[in-house]
Amino acid sequence: MDFATLRASQPGRLRAAAQAYRGEAERFVQYEPQWRDRVVRPAAEGWTGNAAQQAEAPLYDTQLRLANGEGLLRDTAETLDHAGVDLERAKEQMDDLVSRAEAAGWLVGEDGSLSRRPDEPQDDPQQAIVLQQQAEEISRRMADILRTATDVDADAAKKLQTLAAAAVDRVGAQGGGSGGAAGGGAAGGALGDGATGGRGFQ
């Protein structure tokens, strides 16, 4: 997760995807009893003999896969939802940091680099020290936000890959899976430490 990716992210899309998965889970809740009542039960009650016995296991297996599918869809929704919330928090914290840096006279590049206006006086050694301290503090906070976002991104991606594998194993679903990497993470209070003290960035 880099500066530009976080700034361009749209966490709402992850949360919308989570809602869609919840909707599918609700449908799966209905599929399992429908399959049991309309297929498994009538077959068990009205079909006998060797062929019926051979068909019984696959029918119950389908019922079990439908039940498993509902749980996997809900787990996927929860993973996407948490990733969306965490990414939104990280993005808000980074946006706030950039706004405050710009208010302090910093030019923030698309890659997170910091610079001052070319026409700003550069002949005050004391001011140069203050600006150096500010730049280091802003960069540290950016790195903290991005580090946490990267960790959450990797964790969400791992969970989604595990859920996709479980879908193939327990439900037989392939293709759609559980989606890709979450693409975001929680910044966990990187901007919540108050004033930095001294002549650091406030």
BELGI-V306122 format. One record per residue. N is the residue number from 1. RES is the residue in one letter. PSI is psi in radians with two decimals (* if undefined). BURIAL is # if it has 24 or more other ideal C-beta (glycine too) atoms within 12 Angstrom, else .. Layout:
BEGIN
n: (N,N)
res: (RES,RES)
psi: (PSI,PSI)
burial: (BURIAL,BURIAL)
END
This chain:
BEGIN
n: (1,2,3,4,5,6,7,8,9,10,11,12,13,14,15,16,17,18,19,20,21,22,23,24,25,26,27,28,29,30,31,32,33,34,35,36,37,38,39,40,41,42,43,44,45,46,47,48,49,50,51,52,53,54,55,56,57,58,59,60,61,62,63,64,65,66,67,68,69,70,71,72,73,74,75,76,77,78,79,80,81,82,83,84,85,86,87,88,89,90,91,92,93,94,95,96,97,98,99,100,101,102,103,104,105,106,107,108,109,110,111,112,113,114,115,116,117,118,119,120,121,122,123,124,125,126,127,128,129,130,131,132,133,134,135,136,137,138,139,140,141,142,143,144,145,146,147,148,149,150,151,152,153,154,155,156,157,158,159,160,161,162,163,164,165,166,167,168,169,170,171,172,173,174,175,176,177,178,179,180,181,182,183,184,185,186,187,188,189,190,191,192,193,194,195,196,197,198,199,200,201,202)
res: (M,D,F,A,T,L,R,A,S,Q,P,G,R,L,R,A,A,A,Q,A,Y,R,G,E,A,E,R,F,V,Q,Y,E,P,Q,W,R,D,R,V,V,R,P,A,A,E,G,W,T,G,N,A,A,Q,Q,A,E,A,P,L,Y,D,T,Q,L,R,L,A,N,G,E,G,L,L,R,D,T,A,E,T,L,D,H,A,G,V,D,L,E,R,A,K,E,Q,M,D,D,L,V,S,R,A,E,A,A,G,W,L,V,G,E,D,G,S,L,S,R,R,P,D,E,P,Q,D,D,P,Q,Q,A,I,V,L,Q,Q,Q,A,E,E,I,S,R,R,M,A,D,I,L,R,T,A,T,D,V,D,A,D,A,A,K,K,L,Q,T,L,A,A,A,A,V,D,R,V,G,A,Q,G,G,G,S,G,G,A,A,G,G,G,A,A,G,G,A,L,G,D,G,A,T,G,G,R,G,F,Q)
psi: (2.03,3.09,-0.87,-0.68,-0.77,-0.76,-0.55,-0.10,2.70,1.47,-0.49,-0.51,-0.64,-0.72,-0.58,-0.69,-0.69,-0.73,-0.66,-0.71,-0.63,-0.67,-0.71,-0.65,-0.70,-0.65,-0.66,-0.55,-0.62,-0.59,-0.77,-0.88,-0.55,-0.77,-0.74,-0.80,-0.57,-0.34,-1.02,-0.89,-0.85,-0.66,-0.73,-0.61,-0.49,0.14,2.14,2.98,-3.11,-0.74,-0.69,-0.71,-0.66,-0.55,-0.32,-0.81,-0.83,-0.61,-0.79,-0.56,-0.72,-0.72,-0.75,-0.68,-0.64,-0.72,-0.71,-0.65,-0.68,-0.79,-0.70,-0.67,-0.71,-0.68,-0.68,-0.75,-0.74,-0.72,-0.79,-0.68,-0.81,-0.73,-0.70,-0.75,-0.78,-0.72,-0.70,-0.73,-0.78,-0.75,-0.76,-0.72,-0.71,-0.74,-0.71,-0.73,-0.76,-0.75,-0.74,-0.57,-0.76,-0.66,-0.45,0.12,0.13,2.52,2.11,2.07,2.96,-0.37,0.12,0.05,2.68,2.44,2.91,2.85,2.43,-0.52,0.09,2.37,2.41,0.27,0.22,1.83,-0.67,-0.75,-0.61,-0.67,-0.77,-0.78,-0.65,-0.73,-0.73,-0.80,-0.73,-0.69,-0.76,-0.79,-0.67,-0.76,-0.68,-0.80,-0.69,-0.81,-0.82,-0.61,-0.79,-0.71,-0.70,-0.73,-0.78,-0.65,-0.84,-0.69,-0.76,-0.73,-0.73,-0.75,-0.72,-0.66,-0.69,-0.74,-0.66,-0.72,-0.69,-0.60,-0.70,-0.73,-0.77,-0.36,-0.48,0.20,2.38,2.80,-1.34,-0.80,-2.63,0.20,3.12,-2.77,2.61,-0.56,0.41,-3.09,3.00,2.39,-0.17,0.69,0.40,-0.43,0.11,0.38,0.18,-2.76,2.63,-0.23,2.88,-2.33,0.41,3.14,2.22,*)
burial: (#,.,#,.,#,#,#,.,#,.,#,.,.,#,#,.,#,#,.,.,#,#,.,#,#,.,.,#,.,.,#,#,.,.,#,.,.,.,#,#,.,.,#,.,.,.,.,.,.,.,.,.,.,.,.,.,.,.,#,.,.,#,#,.,#,#,#,#,#,#,#,#,#,#,#,#,#,#,#,#,#,#,#,#,#,#,#,#,#,#,#,#,#,#,#,.,#,#,.,#,#,.,.,#,.,#,.,#,.,.,.,#,.,#,.,.,.,.,.,.,.,.,.,.,.,.,.,.,.,.,#,.,.,#,#,.,#,#,#,.,#,#,.,#,#,#,#,#,#,#,#,#,#,.,#,#,#,.,#,#,.,.,#,#,.,#,#,.,.,.,#,.,#,.,.,.,.,#,#,#,#,#,#,#,#,#,#,.,.,#,#,.,.,.,.,.,.,.,.,.,#,.)
END
